[in-house]
């Protein structure tokens, strides 16, 4: 293969998946600093890649009016005439995009139903590698076998926005998750706050606008005046900027963990129904994984979690002791 001059990276999954996919961008730029790199993602995640110095264009796939927008998207991609297309997603829609992209070289995982039509299809194995290592397999023949670290780039204005919260030491806590079984119960977070708040001047609760009510209930129930609810008040990159300088970030197995990884921020991750061996663990140099010590034959119960505990007892979360979480800041 000739030295490629243009790349399109496709990752239309969730926030954490996009963050981890930035490791490919870092690696491609390292080996091909003059090449253009564009990134295709789903609508709602585009602000993650604002200010990214190695991405020329962020292309947004709006899944409302899905098939009309898919046709327009494919036409736009064909006009760009990419030399290399990297399809991280494993579902049919992105396979269609790759197939009709006009890219000279199409690389994707073998679990995509249209992978037999790609130039190269790469075996995808859950449990063998971290996600950044799995993704690195897509470009191993173009670079090398060592994965780069994911990275985000908050702007000067993002850092300026959070300066007012950084006048003294603080913890960040992101207590929610899209999936119930990935979320440590609210009463556990309340107890943790009550046990650790005296170690810093402030505790900030982070989350999306939809998490504001839950975070506010945790703040009120904690009875601690130094807790501030910032859920819905910070953008992705502002949250990342705040997390970078925290004494510790306490999170679930969810997007804030990946924000911490991309900023190399200290992080303590609480795993309930899922396990780090799926390949989505923290990457920060200062990171601690917390899991139940009980041997539960029902854990893990799924790759992404569920809206309710399938067994009805949620022991994977309820049996995690506050003391084990506190030891990460001892």
N, C-alpha and C positions, 0 to 999 in steps of 0.2 A: 504494500500500500504506500502510495506517495504521501509525503508529509502533509497532513490535512490542514486546511486554512479556515474551516468553519465547522462548528459543532452546534447541534441542538440537543439539549438534555430534557427529557420528558419525565416529570413526576407530578401526577395529578391527584395524589392521595392527600393525606392529612398534614397538619402543620409540622409534626415531628419528622415525617418522611421527607418533607421539603428541606428542613434544616440539615438532616443527615446527608441529603443529596448534594449539598454545597461542598462536601468533601471531594466530589468528582470535579467540580469547577476549579477548586484549588489545585488539584493534581494536573488537570488539563493545562491550566495556565502555567504551571511549573515547567511542563515539557514543551508547550507550544505557546510561548508568551505573545506571539504575534497573531495567533488565531482568534477569530471572533467566536464568542460563546453566547448563545441565546438559551433561555430556559422557559419551558412551557409548564404551567401549573394551573390549578383550578382557581376560579374566582373566589376571592376572600383571603387568599394567602399571598397575594402579590406584594404587600407591604413588607414581608419578611426580607425580600431581596432588594429593597430600596437602598441606594448608595453602594451597591456591590461593585467594587472596582473592576472585576473581571467579567461581568455579565453585560453584554451590549444591550440586550433587550429582553424584557420579561413579557412573555406572551401569555395572555389570560384566556382560559377555556371556561366560558360561562355555560354551565350545564342546564340552565333554563333554556327552553327551545333547543334541546340538545342536538337534534339531528340537523336542524338548519344551521346552528352555530358550528357544528362539526364540519359541514360542507365548506363554510366560509373559512374556517381554520385551516383545513387541508389546502385550500386554494392559496391562502397566504403563505403557508409553509413551502408549497411547491415553488412559489415565486422567489423565495429566498435561496433556493438551490444549495442546500446544505451538503457538505461533503460527508459528514459523519452524523448519524442520528443515534442517540443512546436512549433506549426506552427502558426506564427502571420499572414502570408499572407492568403488572402481569394480567391485565384485563383486556377484553376484546376491543374496546373503543380505542385505546392507545395503539393496539396492534393494527387497527384500520388506518390510524394516522400515519404510522410508520410505513405501512404497505404502500400508501398513495402519496408519500411525502416527496418522492423524487430524489431522495438522498442517495448518494453513490453507495454508501455503506450503512447498513442498518444492523444495529446490535441490540439484543434484548435477551430476556430470560426465557428459558425453555417452557416455563409455565404459562406464558402468553399463548393463547390458542392459535395465533397466527405466526408463532415463532418459526415454523418450518419454512416460512417465506423470507425470513431475515437472512442477511448475509452471514451473520454469526449468531448462534444461539448459545447461551451460557447456562450451565446447570445452576438452579436455584435451590439451596438447601437451608432450611430453618434449623438452627441449633448447632451449626458447624462454625459459623463466623459471626462477628458483629456485623450489623447492617452495612457499615462503611466498608468492611472487608468484602462482603457479598457484592456490593455495588462496584468495588474496585475491579472485580473479575471482568466487568464489562469492558474496561479499558486497559486491562493487563497487557494485551498485545501491543498497545499503543504507547504505554508508559512503562510501568514495572508492577511488581506484585504488592508493594507497600502502599497502604491507604493513607491519604492525607487526613487531617482533622477537619471536621466541619467548622465553618466560621460565618458569623454575621457581622455586619458593619453599621452599628448605630452612627448617626450623624452627630456633628457638633451640637446641633439643636436638640437632639435626643438626650445627650449627656447634660446639656444645660437645663433641660426640662426637669431632670430628676435631682439636680444639685440641691434644691431646697429640702429634699428628704435625707440628704447625706451629711448633715451637719454633725452627726455623731454616730456611734456604732449602732448596727441594726441587723436583724434577721429578716429574711423574706420567707413567707410561707404561701405556697400555692395549694390549697386544700381540696381542690375539686378535680374532676375528670369527666370526660364525656360518658364513660362507662362506670356504672355503680360499683362493680366488683373490682375496679382498679383504684377505688377511692377509699382511703382510710376514713372511718366514720367521724362525723363532726365532733362527737363527744371526746374522741381521742385527741383531735387537734386542740380542742379547748383545754384539755388537761395538759397537753404539751406546752401550750402558751403559758399557762399558770405556773409551770415548773421552770421555764427557761427565761421568762421575760426580764428577770432581774440581771441577767448576764449582759444585756445590751440596753441602750437608751430607747430604742424603738423596735417595733415589730410591724412589718407591712404585709398585708394580705393581698395576694395577686390573683388575677383571673380575668376572664372575659366579662363583658357587660351582663351576660346571662348568669354569671356566678355572683353578682353583687349581693343578691338577697341572702344566699347561703353564707357568704363571707361576713355580711353584716350580722347575721344571727350568731356566728362564731365570735365575732368581736364583742357583741353585747353580752353573750353568755360567759365569756372569759372574765369579765369584770375588771379588765386591765386597761387603764387609761392611756397607756403608751402604744396601744394597738391601733393602727390606721388601716381602714379598708380602701384599697386602691383598685379593687376589681372594676374593670370597665373604664378606668380613668387613665390608663397608660396603653400606648400602642405596643405591638410585639417588641419593637426595637427599643422603646423606652423601658419596658420591663427588663429586657436583656441588659441594658445599661445599668439599671438599678441593681440587678442580681450580681453583676460583675464584682462589685465592691462590698457585697454583704459579708458579714462574719460567717454566715451559713445560710444556705437556701434549703428549706425543707419542702419536698415535693412528693407526689405520687409518680407511678410509672406513666407519665403523660408528657404533653408538650413542654411544660416548664423545665423538665429534666434535660431536654434537648437544647433549650435556650441556654441552660447552664453549660452544657458541653461546648456549644458554639462560642461561648465567652470564656471558657476555662474557669468558670466560677465555682466556688466550693459548693458541694451539694450533698445532701443526704436524701436518698431515694427510698421510699417505702413501697415494697411490692406486696400486693394482696393476692389476687387470683393469678397473676402472671408471674413469670420468672425471668431473671436476667439472661438465662441461657437461650432464650428466643433470639437474642442478638441485638437487643435494643437498650443495653445498659448504659450507665453514665460513662463519659469519656474524660471528665475533668480530672486534673492531676490530684485534686483533693476531693475524693468522692467516697461515699459510704453507702453500702446497700443494706437495707434492713428487711428481714423476712421473718415469718413465724418460725419458731423452733419446733413446732409440732409436726409430726409426720402425718400429713393428710393425703389419703389416697385419691382425693378429688382435685388436688392441686398439681399442676395448673389445669384449669377447666376450659381454657380456650386461649387463643392467640391474642384476641383483642378485648376480652372481657364481656360481661353481660349486664343487662339492666337490673337483674336480680340474681342473688346467689342460687344456683341450680339446686343446691341441697337445702337451702333455707336457713342455714346456721351462720354462714359467713365467718367461719372460724379462722380462715386465712388472714382476716383483718383483725378480728376481735382478740386474737391471741398474741398480737404483737404488743409487747410491753413498752410502756413509756420510757422506762429506764434504758432499754436497748437503743432507743432513738437519741436519748440525751447523751449517751456515751460518745456520740460523734462530735460533740463539742466539749468533752471533758478536758 
